[in-house]
Structure formats: C-alpha cells, structure tokens
Amino acid sequence: MAAHYQTISILVLVWVVYAAIHSWLASLQLKNYVAQRYPRFMPAYRLCFNALAIVLLIPPLWLTYTLPGPVLWQWSGYLWWVANSLALLAIAGVFWSLRDYDGSEFLGLRQWRGQVTSVEDQEEFHISTLHRFVRHPWYSLCLVLVWTRDMDLPFLVTAIVITFYFIVGSRLEERKLMVYHGDIYRRYRAQVPALIPLPWRYLSATQADQLQNDAR
C-alpha cells in the first residue's frame, strides 16, 4: 500500500509541475511581459511554447506507462468494442476538426514568418461545427480517448489529473478569449457548454453564423 501511495504522489507531483509551467507559459501576464521586455522574441514565442509543451510532456507520460500499479479494470467483451470505437471516433474527430483551425497560427509558423510581435491571437472569432456543441472540442475528445483506456493505478491518476487540468485550463483559456473577443465570446459562452455536450445547449448553424457576423 505504501508503494502505491508513493507512485501516486510522484505522478501527481510531476503532472502538477507540468500543468503549472504550461499554464504560466500560456498566460497573458507572461506574454505581455515578454512583448514589452523582449519584443524580438515574440514571433518565436508560439513555436517555443509548443516545443516546450511536447518536451515537458515526456516525463509524466513516461511515468504513467512505467510506474508499477495494480490493474483496476480492463474492457472486455462488447464493452471492449464500445470503448475502442469511441476512442477511434475521438481520434477521427480531432483529425476532422483540423480543417477548422489555422494550423500555421496554431503551430506558430504564421507569427514567425510575419514577425508578429502582438500578444493576441491572429485568427478572427470562428465557430466550427464541433464548437457549436462544446466550447473546447479537443479537450472533450481527449477526455473520451483517456477514459476509454484500460486502467491501472498510474493511468487512473493521470486520467483524473488530466480531467481536472482540462476543467481548470479551459477556464483560464476562456479568460484570454474574453479579453480577445469581448462580449461576443461571453454570448457564445452563455449558449454552449464547456466540455460535455448537452442536448438543450448548442448553437444551430444559423445561430453560429449570426454570432460570427456580429463579431465582424
């Protein structure tokens, strides 16, 4: 039992450190500081942010798959088909939704090529198909992928931490979006749930187009 507590403590600590660094690097406060003190670095900020996010993700993922722990449950029978079908749909959803994102800006290539020094995102307010149903579709799809896996103790800890971070991180992200887009984003936020689709809260295609037109 003591070994299990140690496993949990180590894994939670590493994930918390990752989440803290990731949130700090994504914060408006740090971006504004860099823009004011080191404006020449800003065109490369997004590229460096993405690279660090990937590198810093290696330790917690490595621990998740290498730390010992008891198997808590495994999908079997028809539930195996259900779980893995949902996982495949989540992966397909992520790739399908890529068409609605500006990959160049997401990666930071547009900012680098254009030598953009501003803090704000360059994309205009846009509501994709999935954004009509949840405000953070990639988070939602990643949660489906995480919770449809077989669970041992380290993976369960990781799943819980990721879920908690997505909840907190989505709220932090929305603070920035409200700074960038103002009242339009507040109206959107009032009509669409954050992570879990709700049958009574979504935007029709017409409503989404109206919001986007109001943002222009």
Backbone torsions as a table, in degrees:
resi	resn	phi	psi	omega
1	MET	NA	-40.7	179.2
2	ALA	-62.0	-37.0	179.5
3	ALA	-65.5	-36.2	178.7
4	HIS	-66.8	-41.4	177.3
5	TYR	-61.8	-39.2	178.9
6	GLN	-65.2	-41.1	177.7
7	THR	-59.6	-47.4	-179.8
8	ILE	-61.9	-45.4	-177.0
9	SER	-62.2	-45.4	-179.1
10	ILE	-62.7	-46.4	-176.1
11	LEU	-66.8	-43.9	178.6
12	VAL	-61.7	-43.2	-179.6
13	LEU	-60.4	-45.0	-178.7
14	VAL	-65.5	-41.2	177.7
15	TRP	-65.6	-39.0	179.4
16	VAL	-64.2	-41.2	177.5
17	VAL	-62.2	-44.4	177.8
18	TYR	-59.7	-48.3	-177.1
19	ALA	-62.6	-40.7	-179.3
20	ALA	-64.8	-44.9	-179.8
21	ILE	-66.6	-43.7	-178.6
22	HIS	-62.3	-44.9	179.9
23	SER	-66.3	-38.5	179.4
24	TRP	-64.8	-43.7	179.9
25	LEU	-66.2	-28.9	-178.5
26	ALA	-88.3	-6.4	-172.9
27	SER	-72.2	148.2	175.9
28	LEU	-64.5	-33.6	-179.3
29	GLN	-59.4	-47.4	-179.8
30	LEU	-68.2	-41.7	-179.9
31	LYS	-61.2	-43.8	178.7
32	ASN	-64.0	-39.1	178.4
33	TYR	-62.6	-46.6	179.9
34	VAL	-64.3	-41.4	-179.3
35	ALA	-62.1	-35.6	-178.4
36	GLN	-79.9	-41.9	-174.9
37	ARG	-89.9	-35.4	-175.6
38	TYR	-132.9	62.6	-175.3
39	PRO	-59.3	-28.4	-179.7
40	ARG	-67.5	-20.6	-179.6
41	PHE	-83.6	-20.1	-173.1
42	MET	-58.1	-39.6	178.3
43	PRO	-57.6	-26.4	-178.9
44	ALA	-97.4	0.3	-172.7
45	TYR	-60.2	-49.3	-176.6
46	ARG	-65.1	-40.0	177.4
47	LEU	-60.2	-45.5	180.0
48	CYS	-67.9	-37.4	178.4
49	PHE	-60.6	-46.5	-179.8
50	ASN	-65.3	-41.4	179.9
51	ALA	-63.5	-44.6	178.6
52	LEU	-64.8	-38.2	179.6
53	ALA	-59.9	-39.5	179.8
54	ILE	-71.5	-46.4	-178.2
55	VAL	-63.5	-44.1	-178.3
56	LEU	-69.8	-18.0	179.0
57	LEU	-77.4	-18.2	-176.6
58	ILE	-62.8	-48.3	-177.9
59	PRO	-60.2	-48.9	-179.8
60	PRO	-65.8	-34.8	178.3
61	LEU	-69.7	-38.8	178.2
62	TRP	-62.5	-44.0	178.0
63	LEU	-65.0	-37.6	179.8
64	THR	-57.6	-39.1	-175.1
65	TYR	-95.8	-6.0	-178.1
66	THR	-116.5	-24.5	179.3
67	LEU	-67.6	140.8	179.5
68	PRO	-75.0	151.7	177.8
69	GLY	-178.9	153.2	-178.4
70	PRO	-70.2	148.2	173.9
71	VAL	-74.5	127.4	-177.1
72	LEU	-95.4	-43.5	172.0
73	TRP	-160.1	153.7	176.4
74	GLN	-133.4	136.0	178.0
75	TRP	-72.5	137.1	178.9
76	SER	-145.4	164.7	179.2
77	GLY	62.2	-140.8	-178.1
78	TYR	-68.4	-25.2	178.6
79	LEU	-67.3	-30.5	175.7
80	TRP	-61.8	-43.3	179.7
81	TRP	-66.3	-40.8	179.4
82	VAL	-63.5	-49.6	-176.9
83	ALA	-61.3	-45.9	-176.5
84	ASN	-75.7	-28.1	173.9
85	SER	-66.0	-42.2	177.3
86	LEU	-63.7	-39.8	178.7
87	ALA	-63.2	-44.1	178.8
88	LEU	-64.8	-38.0	176.9
89	LEU	-65.0	-37.8	178.3
90	ALA	-64.4	-43.8	178.1
91	ILE	-63.5	-44.0	178.5
92	ALA	-62.6	-37.3	178.8
93	GLY	-62.9	-39.9	178.3
94	VAL	-62.9	-47.9	-179.2
95	PHE	-66.3	-39.2	179.1
96	TRP	-63.7	-37.3	-177.0
97	SER	-75.0	-13.3	-179.4
98	LEU	-59.6	-26.6	-179.4
99	ARG	-66.2	-19.4	-178.0
100	ASP	-93.8	0.9	-179.2
101	TYR	-113.5	151.3	172.1
102	ASP	-86.2	95.2	-176.1
103	GLY	-59.4	-34.6	-179.6
104	SER	-63.1	-41.0	178.3
105	GLU	-73.8	-41.0	-179.7
106	PHE	-57.0	-42.1	179.5
107	LEU	-76.8	-23.6	-177.8
108	GLY	100.9	3.5	-177.6
109	LEU	-70.6	-38.1	179.7
110	ARG	-63.5	-43.2	-179.7
111	GLN	-63.1	-38.9	-179.3
112	TRP	-69.3	-47.0	-178.1
113	ARG	-65.5	-38.2	-178.8
114	GLY	-88.8	-0.6	-177.8
115	GLN	51.5	48.6	-179.0
116	VAL	-77.6	127.1	-179.1
117	THR	-108.9	-2.2	-178.6
118	SER	-77.0	157.0	-178.7
119	VAL	-82.0	-33.6	-172.9
120	GLU	-67.9	152.2	171.4
121	ASP	-63.0	148.7	-177.0
122	GLN	-89.0	-20.2	-179.3
123	GLU	-74.0	146.4	174.1
124	GLU	-77.0	165.4	176.7
125	PHE	-60.2	124.3	-175.7
126	HIS	-142.7	136.0	178.9
127	ILE	-113.4	107.2	177.6
128	SER	-77.9	177.2	179.8
129	THR	-58.9	-47.5	-179.3
130	LEU	-69.1	-31.6	178.4
131	HIS	-67.8	-12.6	175.1
132	ARG	-72.3	-18.8	-174.9
133	PHE	-111.3	-31.6	173.9
134	VAL	-142.6	149.2	-177.3
135	ARG	-76.9	-21.8	-177.9
136	HIS	-132.2	72.6	-173.7
137	PRO	-61.0	-35.7	179.4
138	TRP	-65.9	-39.3	176.2
139	TYR	-61.1	-45.6	-178.9
140	SER	-60.7	-45.2	-179.2
141	LEU	-66.9	-37.9	177.3
142	CYS	-65.7	-36.2	177.5
143	LEU	-65.9	-38.4	175.2
144	VAL	-60.6	-44.9	-179.0
145	LEU	-62.4	-43.7	-177.9
146	VAL	-65.6	-47.6	-172.6
147	TRP	-82.2	-0.5	174.4
148	THR	-100.0	8.5	178.3
149	ARG	-89.7	159.0	169.1
150	ASP	-63.4	146.5	-172.8
151	MET	-117.8	120.7	159.5
152	ASP	-105.6	179.6	-174.1
153	LEU	-61.0	-48.4	179.3
154	PRO	-60.3	-39.1	-178.7
155	PHE	-69.4	-36.6	177.3
156	LEU	-63.0	-42.7	177.4
157	VAL	-59.5	-45.8	178.8
158	THR	-61.4	-43.0	-179.9
159	ALA	-61.6	-41.6	179.5
160	ILE	-67.0	-44.3	-179.5
161	VAL	-64.4	-44.1	179.2
162	ILE	-61.5	-43.0	178.6
163	THR	-60.1	-46.9	179.4
164	PHE	-62.6	-41.2	-178.3
165	TYR	-68.4	-36.9	177.2
166	PHE	-63.9	-37.7	177.9
167	ILE	-64.9	-49.8	-179.7
168	VAL	-68.6	-45.0	-177.2
169	GLY	-63.5	-35.2	179.0
170	SER	-65.9	-35.9	178.5
171	ARG	-69.6	-39.7	177.0
172	LEU	-64.6	-40.8	179.1
173	GLU	-63.2	-37.3	-178.0
174	GLU	-69.9	-27.3	174.0
175	ARG	-60.4	-41.9	178.0
176	LYS	-67.6	-41.6	-178.9
177	LEU	-63.9	-33.7	177.2
178	MET	-71.7	-30.1	174.0
179	VAL	-68.6	-43.1	-177.7
180	TYR	-70.0	-43.5	-169.0
181	HIS	-113.8	-8.4	172.5
182	GLY	63.0	-134.9	-172.0
183	ASP	-63.7	-31.7	179.9
184	ILE	-59.9	-44.4	179.8
185	TYR	-68.8	-35.0	176.8
186	ARG	-62.0	-40.6	177.5
187	ARG	-64.8	-43.5	177.6
188	TYR	-61.6	-44.8	-178.2
189	ARG	-61.6	-33.7	-178.8
190	ALA	-72.6	-17.9	-173.7
191	GLN	-107.4	-14.2	-174.2
192	VAL	-128.7	132.4	179.0
193	PRO	-68.1	162.4	-174.7
194	ALA	-75.7	-57.6	-170.6
195	LEU	-125.4	-30.7	-176.1
196	ILE	-109.7	118.6	179.3
197	PRO	-60.1	139.9	177.9
198	LEU	-125.7	130.3	-174.8
199	PRO	-58.5	-26.3	-176.1
200	TRP	-98.7	1.8	-179.8
201	ARG	-131.7	98.4	175.9
202	TYR	-163.4	168.7	178.3
203	LEU	-107.4	134.2	169.8
204	SER	-72.0	165.5	178.3
205	ALA	-59.5	-37.2	179.2
206	THR	-66.3	-43.3	179.2
207	GLN	-64.7	-38.9	178.8
208	ALA	-64.8	-43.1	178.7
209	ASP	-63.2	-37.9	-179.9
210	GLN	-64.6	-43.6	178.3
211	LEU	-61.6	-42.8	179.8
212	GLN	-65.4	-37.3	177.1
213	ASN	-66.4	-38.2	178.1
214	ASP	-66.1	-25.3	-178.4
215	ALA	-78.9	-16.3	-176.1
216	ARG	-84.1	NA	NA
